[in-house]
Amino acid sequence: MARKMTEERLAAERARLAAMREYEDTYAAAEMICGIDEAGRGPLAGPVVAGAVVLPRDCEILFLNDSKKLSEKKREELFLEIQEKALAWSVGIVGPDVIDEINILQATYEAMRKALAGISPAPQLLLNDAVTIPGVDVMQIPIVKGDAKSVSIAAASIMAKVTRDHMMTEYDRLYPEYGFAKHKGYGTAAHIAALKEHGPCPIHRKSFITRFV
């Protein structure tokens, strides 16, 4: 019975992944299809990070999904598997000073352009999570909630999220009083309390914390 359940689960997972390849199959004429997604638009501190991933057509990465729907342990496992199996992957990082200077939307676009610049050879098609990136001379397909609908975007979301989480864990060692390793810079009650007690540190986004300091 246990074996039968395992086989059933595997079959269901492969069916789910097949559905998530709909966009990749639809645009199969493009030889290099790149998924793009970001992590960190909402936090009060730290960078915004974009991921870009090109997967082989026959690539199977079980349990690949929107990074927000995965446990930290599963994200870490998939982070390594994507690196092993991807034809190409890259991340783009834009820090809090630039976010304050040009606003979070423009900083997100810049992080995406940086991630895309790290993909070689250049992709023929971009599958983006909900946005169209300005200043990019490649065909783009924006997909609302794309990180749950496209394997390429899901992979990009994991690369972006795990990269950013690693950075925030490192920042926690520099600024332990804020608890960055736990909340990753998001506006939790504990983070806001620490911000009010200690004031901002160099990785806080000044334009995001005006209500608190």
URTAMO-V718605 format. One record per backbone hydrogen bond with DSSP energy under -0.5 kcal/mol. NH is the residue of the N-H (numbers start at 1). CO is the residue of the C=O. Records with the same first field share a line. If there is no record, write none. Layout:
NH=CO ; CO
//
This chain:
5=1
6=2
7=3
8=4
9=5
10=6
11=7
12=8
13=9
14=10
15=11
16=12
17=13
18=14
19=15
20=16
21=17 ; 18
22=19
25=21
26=22
27=23
28=25
30=27
33=31
34=32 ; 125
35=53
36=127
37=51
39=49
44=185
45=185
46=203
48=94
49=39
50=92
51=37
52=90
53=35
54=88
55=33 ; 53
56=85
59=56
61=59
62=60
64=61
69=66
70=67
75=71
76=72
77=73
78=74
79=75
80=76
81=77
82=78
83=79
84=80
85=81
86=82
87=54
88=54
90=52
92=50
94=48
99=95
100=96
101=97
102=98
103=99
107=103
108=104
109=105
110=106
111=107
112=108
113=109
114=110
115=111
116=112
117=113
118=114 ; 115
119=116
120=118
124=32
125=32
126=139
127=34
128=126 ; 141
129=36
130=128 ; 143
134=132
136=133
138=136
139=124
141=126
142=140
143=128
146=143
148=145
149=146
150=146
151=20
154=150
155=151
156=152
157=153
158=154
159=155
160=156
161=157
162=158
163=159
164=160
165=161
166=162
167=163
168=164
169=165
170=166
171=167
172=168
173=169 ; 170
174=170
175=171
178=175
179=176
182=179
183=179
184=180
186=183
188=186
192=188
193=189
194=190
195=191
196=192
197=193
198=194
199=195
204=201
205=44
206=204
208=205
209=205 ; 206
212=209
213=209
//
